[in-house]
Amino acid sequence: MAQLRKGKLNYRCPSCFMRDLDIDMFLDTDTGIYSCIRCQFRGDEKKVLEWNEKVRERYGDMMKRFDKFDFD
């Protein structure tokens, strides 16, 4: 997805990304708060990065091959 503005890389909304939507967030330069244009998610850079780590847990085994499904 293309960035909304030139300059610093935009962050993706972690709340939308958990639902498989790829939405960039707007940064309010006066307050330093990121906000999503699609959902109600708002937060500073620290909160956005923390939530993005939660999203990484979902896709943690994406490149791992599962060939044994014996759970006994």
Stockholm file with secondary structure:
# STOCKHOLM 1.0

chainA/1-72         MAQLRKGKLNYRCPSCFMRDLDIDMFLDTDTGIYSCIRCQFRGDEKKVLEWNEKVRERYGDMMKRFDKFDFD
#=GR chainA/1-72 SS CCCSSSSSCCCBCHHHHTTTCCCBEEEETTTTEEEESSSSCEECHHHHHHHHHHHHHHTTTTTCCCCCCCCC
#=GC SS_cons        CCCSSSSSCCCBCHHHHTTTCCCBEEEETTTTEEEESSSSCEECHHHHHHHHHHHHHHTTTTTCCCCCCCCC
//
